[in-house]
């Protein structure tokens, strides 16, 4: 039996969860939040956030946040470059491993959004090592996604030793990414965002990816998809409309009208919190109310 359990990221924003008594600021609670909070993205452990944003999300003062994070850092569990707003949880990939090499290929656009700094270089090296240890196909997927970014030696990573880690790719054997994969990689990210925000488990099958690829060809972006997913999840979760929290509906022909509603804020006005609470209590895999 698996010793891992899924935690839904939207749990942190759930109305009833937020009403529960909160613990005093401490490193254990912060560690759980660093692993599962809304700041996390598709690349395990690597995210863009600041200490003020994390402290505010937990309703802590910076004076209380910093000692708790210092405990975590002292154990070698995480580190941050707050000036660059980069956070890296070292072994997050052990708890949230990518499901396939294609998921690793889809990291390309997210990695590009992480500010360049020594910590990013260190994270890339550690993730690369983990994937190469997992198998040849995984290492090759990482090279395809990020080989160009790793072509030059990046700045010396943070650390007490002061030793630099060179990140030179294998120039002789490296092939450039195939153009057709770009659209597929982006489409997979859309499915992952739907699963992350709504707590679903859609697979990136050709059927599910088809409407996403059509919207990508129309010029829509992942950020716009995230707006639509968030808006419709707030409006439909726990209602009869919950059955439509699926790629074919959200990313279908009505996507643009859904996006307009999300931008205008008209999609959330009819979403009672009790409906979202009921959605949280559903059985895994259950989609309808």
Secondary structure, 3 states (H helix, E strand, C coil): CCCCCCCCHHHHHCHHHHHCCCCCCCHHHHHHHHHHCCCCCCCCCEEECCHHHHHHHCCCCHHHHHHHHHHHHHCCCEEEECCCCEEEECCHHHHCCCCCHHHHHCHHHHHHHCCCCHHHHHHHHHHHHHHHHHCHHHHHHHHHHHCCCCCCCCCCCCCCCCCCCCCCCCCCCCCCCCHHHHHHHHHHHHHHHHHHHHCCCCCCCHHHHHHHHHHHHHCCCHHHHHHHHHHHHHHHCCCHHHHHCCHHHHCCCCHHHHHHHHHHCCCCCCCCHHHHHHHHCCCCCCCCC
